[in-house]
């Protein structure tokens, strides 16, 4: 079975604490559960599950589960929007 996980790396343009607060608010508005803090955490919603971690000025988001019919590009765009 192919590996169904993918990691996206984003350069932080604001403090991690502020970014995660904004991401949690966006998640709540969109029915996504998000737990964690400025160092790392996890999220789940719409058939997508993953975790995030902050190291220096880089945010790494790993998608560990997604619907088979949903293209990776669509997921990357949506997940990146939460953390933008």
PDB file of N, CA, C and O in Angstrom:
ATOM      1  N   UNK A   1       0.847  -1.194   0.000  1.00  0.00           N
ATOM      2  CA  UNK A   1       0.000   0.000   0.000  1.00  0.00           C
ATOM      3  C   UNK A   1       0.881   1.243   0.000  1.00  0.00           C
ATOM      4  O   UNK A   1       1.837   1.307   0.774  1.00  0.00           O
ATOM      5  N   UNK A   2       0.592   2.237  -0.845  1.00  0.00           N
ATOM      6  CA  UNK A   2       1.434   3.431  -0.905  1.00  0.00           C
ATOM      7  C   UNK A   2       1.335   4.259   0.369  1.00  0.00           C
ATOM      8  O   UNK A   2       0.344   4.202   1.098  1.00  0.00           O
ATOM      9  N   UNK A   3       2.384   5.026   0.615  1.00  0.00           N
ATOM     10  CA  UNK A   3       2.407   5.918   1.772  1.00  0.00           C
ATOM     11  C   UNK A   3       1.390   7.028   1.543  1.00  0.00           C
ATOM     12  O   UNK A   3       1.444   7.722   0.527  1.00  0.00           O
ATOM     13  N   UNK A   4       0.475   7.195   2.468  1.00  0.00           N
ATOM     14  CA  UNK A   4      -0.571   8.204   2.315  1.00  0.00           C
ATOM     15  C   UNK A   4      -0.279   9.477   3.099  1.00  0.00           C
ATOM     16  O   UNK A   4      -1.182  10.287   3.310  1.00  0.00           O
ATOM     17  N   UNK A   5       0.955   9.668   3.531  1.00  0.00           N
ATOM     18  CA  UNK A   5       1.259  10.885   4.260  1.00  0.00           C
ATOM     19  C   UNK A   5       2.100  11.814   3.396  1.00  0.00           C
ATOM     20  O   UNK A   5       2.806  11.384   2.484  1.00  0.00           O
ATOM     21  N   UNK A   6       2.002  13.092   3.710  1.00  0.00           N
ATOM     22  CA  UNK A   6       2.758  14.094   2.977  1.00  0.00           C
ATOM     23  C   UNK A   6       3.040  15.241   3.927  1.00  0.00           C
ATOM     24  O   UNK A   6       2.184  15.618   4.727  1.00  0.00           O
ATOM     25  N   UNK A   7       4.247  15.801   3.839  1.00  0.00           N
ATOM     26  CA  UNK A   7       4.626  16.913   4.703  1.00  0.00           C
ATOM     27  C   UNK A   7       4.820  18.176   3.869  1.00  0.00           C
ATOM     28  O   UNK A   7       5.456  18.159   2.815  1.00  0.00           O
ATOM     29  N   UNK A   8       4.260  19.259   4.368  1.00  0.00           N
ATOM     30  CA  UNK A   8       4.359  20.574   3.743  1.00  0.00           C
ATOM     31  C   UNK A   8       5.164  21.456   4.683  1.00  0.00           C
ATOM     32  O   UNK A   8       4.918  21.460   5.889  1.00  0.00           O
ATOM     33  N   UNK A   9       6.122  22.203   4.147  1.00  0.00           N
ATOM     34  CA  UNK A   9       6.924  23.118   4.964  1.00  0.00           C
ATOM     35  C   UNK A   9       6.587  24.555   4.579  1.00  0.00           C
ATOM     36  O   UNK A   9       6.548  24.903   3.399  1.00  0.00           O
ATOM     37  N   UNK A  10       6.344  25.382   5.595  1.00  0.00           N
ATOM     38  CA  UNK A  10       5.980  26.782   5.383  1.00  0.00           C
ATOM     39  C   UNK A  10       6.916  27.658   6.209  1.00  0.00           C
ATOM     40  O   UNK A  10       7.137  27.398   7.392  1.00  0.00           O
ATOM     41  N   UNK A  11       7.467  28.702   5.576  1.00  0.00           N
ATOM     42  CA  UNK A  11       8.291  29.671   6.310  1.00  0.00           C
ATOM     43  C   UNK A  11       7.364  30.618   7.060  1.00  0.00           C
ATOM     44  O   UNK A  11       6.436  31.184   6.483  1.00  0.00           O
ATOM     45  N   UNK A  12       7.628  30.782   8.357  1.00  0.00           N
ATOM     46  CA  UNK A  12       6.786  31.643   9.191  1.00  0.00           C
ATOM     47  C   UNK A  12       7.078  33.110   8.896  1.00  0.00           C
ATOM     48  O   UNK A  12       8.233  33.529   8.815  1.00  0.00           O
ATOM     49  N   UNK A  13       6.001  33.881   8.738  1.00  0.00           N
ATOM     50  CA  UNK A  13       6.134  35.308   8.502  1.00  0.00           C
ATOM     51  C   UNK A  13       5.634  36.108   9.702  1.00  0.00           C
ATOM     52  O   UNK A  13       5.599  37.339   9.669  1.00  0.00           O
ATOM     53  N   UNK A  14       5.248  35.400  10.758  1.00  0.00           N
ATOM     54  CA  UNK A  14       4.779  36.013  11.997  1.00  0.00           C
ATOM     55  C   UNK A  14       5.105  35.063  13.143  1.00  0.00           C
ATOM     56  O   UNK A  14       5.426  33.899  12.903  1.00  0.00           O
ATOM     57  N   UNK A  15       5.027  35.540  14.391  1.00  0.00           N
ATOM     58  CA  UNK A  15       5.321  34.636  15.519  1.00  0.00           C
ATOM     59  C   UNK A  15       4.423  33.403  15.497  1.00  0.00           C
ATOM     60  O   UNK A  15       3.239  33.495  15.173  1.00  0.00           O
ATOM     61  N   UNK A  16       4.988  32.255  15.842  1.00  0.00           N
ATOM     62  CA  UNK A  16       4.252  30.992  15.825  1.00  0.00           C
ATOM     63  C   UNK A  16       3.003  31.057  16.696  1.00  0.00           C
ATOM     64  O   UNK A  16       1.960  30.525  16.315  1.00  0.00           O
ATOM     65  N   UNK A  17       3.091  31.700  17.862  1.00  0.00           N
ATOM     66  CA  UNK A  17       1.937  31.786  18.765  1.00  0.00           C
ATOM     67  C   UNK A  17       0.761  32.455  18.063  1.00  0.00           C
ATOM     68  O   UNK A  17      -0.372  31.983  18.155  1.00  0.00           O
ATOM     69  N   UNK A  18       1.030  33.554  17.361  1.00  0.00           N
ATOM     70  CA  UNK A  18      -0.015  34.298  16.659  1.00  0.00           C
ATOM     71  C   UNK A  18      -0.586  33.452  15.514  1.00  0.00           C
ATOM     72  O   UNK A  18      -1.801  33.405  15.324  1.00  0.00           O
ATOM     73  N   UNK A  19       0.268  32.800  14.771  1.00  0.00           N
ATOM     74  CA  UNK A  19      -0.163  31.971  13.652  1.00  0.00           C
ATOM     75  C   UNK A  19      -1.063  30.828  14.114  1.00  0.00           C
ATOM     76  O   UNK A  19      -2.090  30.553  13.494  1.00  0.00           O
ATOM     77  N   UNK A  20      -0.681  30.167  15.195  1.00  0.00           N
ATOM     78  CA  UNK A  20      -1.468  29.037  15.694  1.00  0.00           C
ATOM     79  C   UNK A  20      -2.811  29.514  16.227  1.00  0.00           C
ATOM     80  O   UNK A  20      -3.818  28.831  16.039  1.00  0.00           O
ATOM     81  N   UNK A  21      -2.853  30.665  16.884  1.00  0.00           N
ATOM     82  CA  UNK A  21      -4.134  31.220  17.348  1.00  0.00           C
ATOM     83  C   UNK A  21      -5.061  31.473  16.167  1.00  0.00           C
ATOM     84  O   UNK A  21      -6.249  31.155  16.225  1.00  0.00           O
ATOM     85  N   UNK A  22      -4.519  32.044  15.096  1.00  0.00           N
ATOM     86  CA  UNK A  22      -5.323  32.311  13.900  1.00  0.00           C
ATOM     87  C   UNK A  22      -5.783  31.000  13.262  1.00  0.00           C
ATOM     88  O   UNK A  22      -6.927  30.890  12.820  1.00  0.00           O
ATOM     89  N   UNK A  23      -4.897  30.014  13.215  1.00  0.00           N
ATOM     90  CA  UNK A  23      -5.247  28.723  12.629  1.00  0.00           C
ATOM     91  C   UNK A  23      -6.345  28.043  13.437  1.00  0.00           C
ATOM     92  O   UNK A  23      -7.255  27.445  12.862  1.00  0.00           O
ATOM     93  N   UNK A  24      -6.270  28.127  14.755  1.00  0.00           N
ATOM     94  CA  UNK A  24      -7.309  27.518  15.599  1.00  0.00           C
ATOM     95  C   UNK A  24      -8.655  28.197  15.370  1.00  0.00           C
ATOM     96  O   UNK A  24      -9.688  27.528  15.339  1.00  0.00           O
ATOM     97  N   UNK A  25      -8.652  29.510  15.210  1.00  0.00           N
ATOM     98  CA  UNK A  25      -9.900  30.237  14.954  1.00  0.00           C
ATOM     99  C   UNK A  25     -10.474  29.818  13.593  1.00  0.00           C
ATOM    100  O   UNK A  25     -11.678  29.586  13.478  1.00  0.00           O
ATOM    101  N   UNK A  26      -9.632  29.722  12.577  1.00  0.00           N
ATOM    102  CA  UNK A  26     -10.083  29.301  11.245  1.00  0.00           C
ATOM    103  C   UNK A  26     -10.599  27.872  11.294  1.00  0.00           C
ATOM    104  O   UNK A  26     -11.607  27.555  10.664  1.00  0.00           O
ATOM    105  N   UNK A  27      -9.922  27.013  12.032  1.00  0.00           N
ATOM    106  CA  UNK A  27     -10.346  25.619  12.160  1.00  0.00           C
ATOM    107  C   UNK A  27     -11.733  25.550  12.795  1.00  0.00           C
ATOM    108  O   UNK A  27     -12.604  24.828  12.309  1.00  0.00           O
ATOM    109  N   UNK A  28     -11.938  26.297  13.878  1.00  0.00           N
ATOM    110  CA  UNK A  28     -13.219  26.287  14.582  1.00  0.00           C
ATOM    111  C   UNK A  28     -14.347  26.765  13.664  1.00  0.00           C
ATOM    112  O   UNK A  28     -15.451  26.222  13.704  1.00  0.00           O
ATOM    113  N   UNK A  29     -14.072  27.776  12.841  1.00  0.00           N
ATOM    114  CA  UNK A  29     -15.092  28.284  11.909  1.00  0.00           C
ATOM    115  C   UNK A  29     -15.446  27.261  10.842  1.00  0.00           C
ATOM    116  O   UNK A  29     -16.536  27.310  10.272  1.00  0.00           O
ATOM    117  N   UNK A  30     -14.544  26.342  10.570  1.00  0.00           N
ATOM    118  CA  UNK A  30     -14.737  25.388   9.484  1.00  0.00           C
ATOM    119  C   UNK A  30     -14.975  23.954   9.952  1.00  0.00           C
ATOM    120  O   UNK A  30     -14.880  23.019   9.157  1.00  0.00           O
ATOM    121  N   UNK A  31     -15.285  23.777  11.237  1.00  0.00           N
ATOM    122  CA  UNK A  31     -15.608  22.452  11.750  1.00  0.00           C
ATOM    123  C   UNK A  31     -14.424  21.509  11.852  1.00  0.00           C
ATOM    124  O   UNK A  31     -14.590  20.290  11.808  1.00  0.00           O
ATOM    125  N   UNK A  32     -13.226  22.070  11.988  1.00  0.00           N
ATOM    126  CA  UNK A  32     -12.010  21.266  12.115  1.00  0.00           C
ATOM    127  C   UNK A  32     -11.556  21.299  13.570  1.00  0.00           C
ATOM    128  O   UNK A  32     -11.509  22.367  14.181  1.00  0.00           O
ATOM    129  N   UNK A  33     -11.222  20.144  14.128  1.00  0.00           N
ATOM    130  CA  UNK A  33     -10.704  20.072  15.489  1.00  0.00           C
ATOM    131  C   UNK A  33      -9.209  20.306  15.436  1.00  0.00           C
ATOM    132  O   UNK A  33      -8.511  19.680  14.638  1.00  0.00           O
ATOM    133  N   UNK A  34      -8.705  21.200  16.277  1.00  0.00           N
ATOM    134  CA  UNK A  34      -7.267  21.491  16.304  1.00  0.00           C
ATOM    135  C   UNK A  34      -6.819  21.611  17.746  1.00  0.00           C
ATOM    136  O   UNK A  34      -7.378  22.390  18.518  1.00  0.00           O
ATOM    137  N   UNK A  35      -5.802  20.834  18.107  1.00  0.00           N
ATOM    138  CA  UNK A  35      -5.248  20.834  19.459  1.00  0.00           C
ATOM    139  C   UNK A  35      -3.761  21.084  19.363  1.00  0.00           C
ATOM    140  O   UNK A  35      -3.104  20.622  18.430  1.00  0.00           O
ATOM    141  N   UNK A  36      -3.228  21.817  20.327  1.00  0.00           N
ATOM    142  CA  UNK A  36      -1.789  22.023  20.363  1.00  0.00           C
ATOM    143  C   UNK A  36      -1.440  23.447  20.732  1.00  0.00           C
ATOM    144  O   UNK A  36      -2.295  24.241  21.124  1.00  0.00           O
ATOM    145  N   UNK A  37      -0.153  23.753  20.594  1.00  0.00           N
ATOM    146  CA  UNK A  37       0.347  25.075  20.936  1.00  0.00           C
ATOM    147  C   UNK A  37       1.345  25.524  19.873  1.00  0.00           C
ATOM    148  O   UNK A  37       1.382  24.969  18.775  1.00  0.00           O
ATOM    149  N   UNK A  38       2.159  26.536  20.203  1.00  0.00           N
ATOM    150  CA  UNK A  38       3.088  27.103  19.231  1.00  0.00           C
ATOM    151  C   UNK A  38       4.229  26.157  18.868  1.00  0.00           C
ATOM    152  O   UNK A  38       4.959  26.417  17.911  1.00  0.00           O
ATOM    153  N   UNK A  39       4.397  25.066  19.614  1.00  0.00           N
ATOM    154  CA  UNK A  39       5.462  24.108  19.302  1.00  0.00           C
ATOM    155  C   UNK A  39       4.968  22.984  18.395  1.00  0.00           C
ATOM    156  O   UNK A  39       5.723  22.461  17.576  1.00  0.00           O
ATOM    157  N   UNK A  40       3.691  22.616  18.548  1.00  0.00           N
ATOM    158  CA  UNK A  40       3.162  21.532  17.727  1.00  0.00           C
ATOM    159  C   UNK A  40       1.798  21.095  18.192  1.00  0.00           C
ATOM    160  O   UNK A  40       1.324  21.498  19.254  1.00  0.00           O
ATOM    161  N   UNK A  41       1.168  20.256  17.375  1.00  0.00           N
ATOM    162  CA  UNK A  41      -0.158  19.768  17.710  1.00  0.00           C
ATOM    163  C   UNK A  41      -0.724  18.938  16.587  1.00  0.00           C
ATOM    164  O   UNK A  41       0.005  18.472  15.711  1.00  0.00           O
ATOM    165  N   UNK A  42      -2.045  18.752  16.617  1.00  0.00           N
ATOM    166  CA  UNK A  42      -2.715  17.921  15.620  1.00  0.00           C
ATOM    167  C   UNK A  42      -4.043  18.547  15.240  1.00  0.00           C
ATOM    168  O   UNK A  42      -4.578  19.400  15.948  1.00  0.00           O
ATOM    169  N   UNK A  43      -4.563  18.101  14.098  1.00  0.00           N
ATOM    170  CA  UNK A  43      -5.839  18.596  13.608  1.00  0.00           C
ATOM    171  C   UNK A  43      -6.563  17.481  12.866  1.00  0.00           C
ATOM    172  O   UNK A  43      -5.940  16.533  12.387  1.00  0.00           O
ATOM    173  N   UNK A  44      -7.901  17.606  12.774  1.00  0.00           N
ATOM    174  CA  UNK A  44      -8.709  16.616  12.060  1.00  0.00           C
ATOM    175  C   UNK A  44     -10.024  17.258  11.651  1.00  0.00           C
ATOM    176  O   UNK A  44     -10.625  18.022  12.406  1.00  0.00           O
ATOM    177  N   UNK A  45     -10.458  16.933  10.443  1.00  0.00           N
ATOM    178  CA  UNK A  45     -11.736  17.416   9.954  1.00  0.00           C
ATOM    179  C   UNK A  45     -11.887  17.130   8.473  1.00  0.00           C
ATOM    180  O   UNK A  45     -10.894  17.074   7.748  1.00  0.00           O
ATOM    181  N   UNK A  46     -13.103  16.951   8.020  1.00  0.00           N
ATOM    182  CA  UNK A  46     -13.410  16.689   6.609  1.00  0.00           C
ATOM    183  C   UNK A  46     -12.644  15.497   6.055  1.00  0.00           C
ATOM    184  O   UNK A  46     -12.263  15.486   4.885  1.00  0.00           O
ATOM    185  N   UNK A  47     -12.419  14.495   6.896  1.00  0.00           N
ATOM    186  CA  UNK A  47     -11.712  13.306   6.445  1.00  0.00           C
ATOM    187  C   UNK A  47     -10.201  13.442   6.407  1.00  0.00           C
ATOM    188  O   UNK A  47      -9.503  12.514   5.999  1.00  0.00           O
ATOM    189  N   UNK A  48      -9.694  14.583   6.826  1.00  0.00           N
ATOM    190  CA  UNK A  48      -8.251  14.840   6.814  1.00  0.00           C
ATOM    191  C   UNK A  48      -7.750  14.846   8.250  1.00  0.00           C
ATOM    192  O   UNK A  48      -8.375  15.435   9.131  1.00  0.00           O
ATOM    193  N   UNK A  49      -6.611  14.183   8.482  1.00  0.00           N
ATOM    194  CA  UNK A  49      -5.965  14.195   9.792  1.00  0.00           C
ATOM    195  C   UNK A  49      -4.506  14.509   9.594  1.00  0.00           C
ATOM    196  O   UNK A  49      -3.900  14.123   8.594  1.00  0.00           O
ATOM    197  N   UNK A  50      -3.941  15.218  10.565  1.00  0.00           N
ATOM    198  CA  UNK A  50      -2.523  15.521  10.465  1.00  0.00           C
ATOM    199  C   UNK A  50      -1.989  16.140  11.735  1.00  0.00           C
ATOM    200  O   UNK A  50      -2.703  16.295  12.726  1.00  0.00           O
ATOM    201  N   UNK A  51      -0.721  16.489  11.683  1.00  0.00           N
ATOM    202  CA  UNK A  51      -0.085  17.145  12.804  1.00  0.00           C
ATOM    203  C   UNK A  51       0.842  18.234  12.276  1.00  0.00           C
ATOM    204  O   UNK A  51       1.215  18.248  11.104  1.00  0.00           O
ATOM    205  N   UNK A  52       1.201  19.145  13.179  1.00  0.00           N
ATOM    206  CA  UNK A  52       2.105  20.221  12.799  1.00  0.00           C
ATOM    207  C   UNK A  52       3.183  20.376  13.861  1.00  0.00           C
ATOM    208  O   UNK A  52       2.990  20.009  15.020  1.00  0.00           O
ATOM    209  N   UNK A  53       4.312  20.922  13.451  1.00  0.00           N
ATOM    210  CA  UNK A  53       5.409  21.190  14.380  1.00  0.00           C
ATOM    211  C   UNK A  53       6.136  22.440  13.911  1.00  0.00           C
ATOM    212  O   UNK A  53       6.287  22.674  12.712  1.00  0.00           O
ATOM    213  N   UNK A  54       6.583  23.238  14.869  1.00  0.00           N
ATOM    214  CA  UNK A  54       7.331  24.451  14.563  1.00  0.00           C
ATOM    215  C   UNK A  54       8.775  24.246  14.999  1.00  0.00           C
ATOM    216  O   UNK A  54       9.044  23.848  16.133  1.00  0.00           O
ATOM    217  N   UNK A  55       9.702  24.524  14.083  1.00  0.00           N
ATOM    218  CA  UNK A  55      11.136  24.458  14.376  1.00  0.00           C
ATOM    219  C   UNK A  55      11.763  25.722  13.808  1.00  0.00           C
ATOM    220  O   UNK A  55      11.858  25.888  12.592  1.00  0.00           O
ATOM    221  N   UNK A  56      12.189  26.609  14.697  1.00  0.00           N
ATOM    222  CA  UNK A  56      12.759  27.876  14.246  1.00  0.00           C
ATOM    223  C   UNK A  56      11.698  28.682  13.524  1.00  0.00           C
ATOM    224  O   UNK A  56      10.637  28.961  14.084  1.00  0.00           O
ATOM    225  N   UNK A  57      11.979  29.061  12.277  1.00  0.00           N
ATOM    226  CA  UNK A  57      11.005  29.844  11.516  1.00  0.00           C
ATOM    227  C   UNK A  57      10.299  29.003  10.453  1.00  0.00           C
ATOM    228  O   UNK A  57       9.813  29.533   9.454  1.00  0.00           O
ATOM    229  N   UNK A  58      10.246  27.671  10.680  1.00  0.00           N
ATOM    230  CA  UNK A  58       9.591  26.779   9.732  1.00  0.00           C
ATOM    231  C   UNK A  58       8.471  25.993  10.409  1.00  0.00           C
ATOM    232  O   UNK A  58       8.648  25.413  11.481  1.00  0.00           O
ATOM    233  N   UNK A  59       7.328  25.994   9.756  1.00  0.00           N
ATOM    234  CA  UNK A  59       6.186  25.204  10.197  1.00  0.00           C
ATOM    235  C   UNK A  59       6.104  23.989   9.286  1.00  0.00           C
ATOM    236  O   UNK A  59       6.028  24.131   8.065  1.00  0.00           O
ATOM    237  N   UNK A  60       6.119  22.800   9.870  1.00  0.00           N
ATOM    238  CA  UNK A  60       5.983  21.560   9.108  1.00  0.00           C
ATOM    239  C   UNK A  60       4.621  20.957   9.411  1.00  0.00           C
ATOM    240  O   UNK A  60       4.274  20.718  10.567  1.00  0.00           O
ATOM    241  N   UNK A  61       3.851  20.715   8.343  1.00  0.00           N
ATOM    242  CA  UNK A  61       2.515  20.151   8.470  1.00  0.00           C
ATOM    243  C   UNK A  61       2.529  18.791   7.793  1.00  0.00           C
ATOM    244  O   UNK A  61       2.824  18.694   6.602  1.00  0.00           O
ATOM    245  N   UNK A  62       2.213  17.740   8.540  1.00  0.00           N
ATOM    246  CA  UNK A  62       2.173  16.394   7.969  1.00  0.00           C
ATOM    247  C   UNK A  62       0.733  15.923   7.917  1.00  0.00           C
ATOM    248  O   UNK A  62       0.056  15.838   8.941  1.00  0.00           O
ATOM    249  N   UNK A  63       0.275  15.620   6.714  1.00  0.00           N
ATOM    250  CA  UNK A  63      -1.059  15.068   6.517  1.00  0.00           C
ATOM    251  C   UNK A  63      -0.906  13.551   6.598  1.00  0.00           C
ATOM    252  O   UNK A  63      -0.182  12.957   5.799  1.00  0.00           O
ATOM    253  N   UNK A  64      -1.585  12.923   7.561  1.00  0.00           N
ATOM    254  CA  UNK A  64      -1.442  11.483   7.747  1.00  0.00           C
ATOM    255  C   UNK A  64      -2.630  10.688   7.204  1.00  0.00           C
ATOM    256  O   UNK A  64      -2.540   9.473   7.025  1.00  0.00           O
ATOM    257  N   UNK A  65      -3.753  11.382   6.940  1.00  0.00           N
ATOM    258  CA  UNK A  65      -4.931  10.693   6.408  1.00  0.00           C
ATOM    259  C   UNK A  65      -5.721  11.677   5.558  1.00  0.00           C
ATOM    260  O   UNK A  65      -5.886  12.844   5.915  1.00  0.00           O
ATOM    261  N   UNK A  66      -6.211  11.173   4.411  1.00  0.00           N
ATOM    262  CA  UNK A  66      -7.043  11.991   3.538  1.00  0.00           C
ATOM    263  C   UNK A  66      -7.997  11.088   2.773  1.00  0.00           C
ATOM    264  O   UNK A  66      -7.727   9.899   2.608  1.00  0.00           O
ATOM    265  N   UNK A  67      -9.112  11.642   2.305  1.00  0.00           N
ATOM    266  CA  UNK A  67     -10.000  10.848   1.449  1.00  0.00           C
ATOM    267  C   UNK A  67      -9.277  10.495   0.148  1.00  0.00           C
ATOM    268  O   UNK A  67      -8.595  11.342  -0.429  1.00  0.00           O
ATOM    269  N   UNK A  68      -9.419   9.267  -0.311  1.00  0.00           N
ATOM    270  CA  UNK A  68      -8.732   8.825  -1.518  1.00  0.00           C
ATOM    271  C   UNK A  68      -9.070   9.670  -2.732  1.00  0.00           C
ATOM    272  O   UNK A  68      -8.204   9.913  -3.573  1.00  0.00           O
ATOM    273  N   UNK A  69     -10.306  10.121  -2.839  1.00  0.00           N
ATOM    274  CA  UNK A  69     -10.702  10.864  -4.028  1.00  0.00           C
ATOM    275  C   UNK A  69     -10.267  12.332  -4.006  1.00  0.00           C
ATOM    276  O   UNK A  69     -10.385  13.025  -5.016  1.00  0.00           O
ATOM    277  N   UNK A  70      -9.772  12.805  -2.876  1.00  0.00           N
ATOM    278  CA  UNK A  70      -9.378  14.197  -2.763  1.00  0.00           C
ATOM    279  C   UNK A  70      -7.930  14.367  -3.225  1.00  0.00           C
ATOM    280  O   UNK A  70      -7.037  13.728  -2.669  1.00  0.00           O
ATOM    281  N   UNK A  71      -7.675  15.215  -4.232  1.00  0.00           N
ATOM    282  CA  UNK A  71      -6.301  15.384  -4.732  1.00  0.00           C
ATOM    283  C   UNK A  71      -5.404  16.104  -3.718  1.00  0.00           C
ATOM    284  O   UNK A  71      -5.858  16.957  -2.955  1.00  0.00           O
ATOM    285  N   UNK A  72      -4.115  15.732  -3.734  1.00  0.00           N
ATOM    286  CA  UNK A  72      -3.149  16.343  -2.811  1.00  0.00           C
ATOM    287  C   UNK A  72      -3.088  17.853  -2.968  1.00  0.00           C
ATOM    288  O   UNK A  72      -2.986  18.571  -1.972  1.00  0.00           O
ATOM    289  N   UNK A  73      -3.148  18.349  -4.196  1.00  0.00           N
ATOM    290  CA  UNK A  73      -3.051  19.804  -4.423  1.00  0.00           C
ATOM    291  C   UNK A  73      -4.170  20.547  -3.704  1.00  0.00           C
ATOM    292  O   UNK A  73      -3.943  21.615  -3.135  1.00  0.00           O
ATOM    293  N   UNK A  74      -5.369  19.992  -3.725  1.00  0.00           N
ATOM    294  CA  UNK A  74      -6.512  20.600  -3.046  1.00  0.00           C
ATOM    295  C   UNK A  74      -6.282  20.626  -1.536  1.00  0.00           C
ATOM    296  O   UNK A  74      -6.559  21.627  -0.875  1.00  0.00           O
ATOM    297  N   UNK A  75      -5.779  19.529  -1.004  1.00  0.00           N
ATOM    298  CA  UNK A  75      -5.509  19.439   0.431  1.00  0.00           C
ATOM    299  C   UNK A  75      -4.404  20.409   0.839  1.00  0.00           C
ATOM    300  O   UNK A  75      -4.533  21.113   1.841  1.00  0.00           O
ATOM    301  N   UNK A  76      -3.323  20.447   0.068  1.00  0.00           N
ATOM    302  CA  UNK A  76      -2.223  21.372   0.386  1.00  0.00           C
ATOM    303  C   UNK A  76      -2.714  22.804   0.412  1.00  0.00           C
ATOM    304  O   UNK A  76      -2.361  23.566   1.312  1.00  0.00           O
ATOM    305  N   UNK A  77      -3.527  23.182  -0.569  1.00  0.00           N
ATOM    306  CA  UNK A  77      -4.051  24.548  -0.636  1.00  0.00           C
ATOM    307  C   UNK A  77      -4.901  24.860   0.595  1.00  0.00           C
ATOM    308  O   UNK A  77      -4.751  25.917   1.209  1.00  0.00           O
ATOM    309  N   UNK A  78      -5.790  23.939   0.950  1.00  0.00           N
ATOM    310  CA  UNK A  78      -6.664  24.153   2.095  1.00  0.00           C
ATOM    311  C   UNK A  78      -5.918  24.206   3.412  1.00  0.00           C
ATOM    312  O   UNK A  78      -6.165  25.089   4.232  1.00  0.00           O
ATOM    313  N   UNK A  79      -5.012  23.271   3.621  1.00  0.00           N
ATOM    314  CA  UNK A  79      -4.256  23.222   4.879  1.00  0.00           C
ATOM    315  C   UNK A  79      -3.343  24.447   4.994  1.00  0.00           C
ATOM    316  O   UNK A  79      -3.226  25.038   6.067  1.00  0.00           O
ATOM    317  N   UNK A  80      -2.708  24.818   3.906  1.00  0.00           N
ATOM    318  CA  UNK A  80      -1.815  25.983   3.918  1.00  0.00           C
ATOM    319  C   UNK A  80      -2.606  27.244   4.250  1.00  0.00           C
ATOM    320  O   UNK A  80      -2.101  28.129   4.941  1.00  0.00           O
ATOM    321  N   UNK A  81      -3.831  27.332   3.768  1.00  0.00           N
ATOM    322  CA  UNK A  81      -4.672  28.510   4.048  1.00  0.00           C
ATOM    323  C   UNK A  81      -4.948  28.661   5.548  1.00  0.00           C
ATOM    324  O   UNK A  81      -4.998  29.783   6.052  1.00  0.00           O
ATOM    325  N   UNK A  82      -5.128  27.548   6.264  1.00  0.00           N
ATOM    326  CA  UNK A  82      -5.344  27.612   7.704  1.00  0.00           C
ATOM    327  C   UNK A  82      -4.152  28.216   8.433  1.00  0.00           C
ATOM    328  O   UNK A  82      -4.311  28.910   9.437  1.00  0.00           O
ATOM    329  N   UNK A  83      -2.948  27.943   7.914  1.00  0.00           N
ATOM    330  CA  UNK A  83      -1.734  28.380   8.583  1.00  0.00           C
ATOM    331  C   UNK A  83      -1.096  29.583   7.915  1.00  0.00           C
ATOM    332  O   UNK A  83       0.106  29.809   8.059  1.00  0.00           O
ATOM    333  N   UNK A  84      -1.891  30.363   7.181  1.00  0.00           N
ATOM    334  CA  UNK A  84      -1.343  31.536   6.482  1.00  0.00           C
ATOM    335  C   UNK A  84      -1.706  32.815   7.206  1.00  0.00           C
ATOM    336  O   UNK A  84      -1.332  33.902   6.765  1.00  0.00           O
TER     337      UNK A  84
END
